């Protein structure tokens, strides 16, 4: 399912500049790993494209439209990055935590199918 698919009603993830930077890093790290199943890489690229295409509003907030599979991949990337971050990276951990708080819970994410 792509972002253009009418069944993939977008979730609008609202991000400030720090959060957007952290999401971009998390998605790029996910893409850099060679161990992922084939559907994950295109979805991560689509999520990155949505992030890159989002225009900030007057307050500098980006509204990133994500179809459910893209949202799931974004959640996975952010959660992995959060779990791998260290206490010395407090500012990044806080931004990643804010992003996770903006996304639906893990039970909702598990229910989203990628096929």
Buried (B, 14 or more C-beta within 10 A) or exposed (E): BEBEEEEBEBBBBBBBEBBBBBBBBBBEBBBEEEEBEEBBBEBBBBBBEBBEEBEEEEEEBBBBBBBBBBBBBBBBBBBBBBEEBEEEBEEBBBBBBBBBEBBBEEEEBEEBEBE
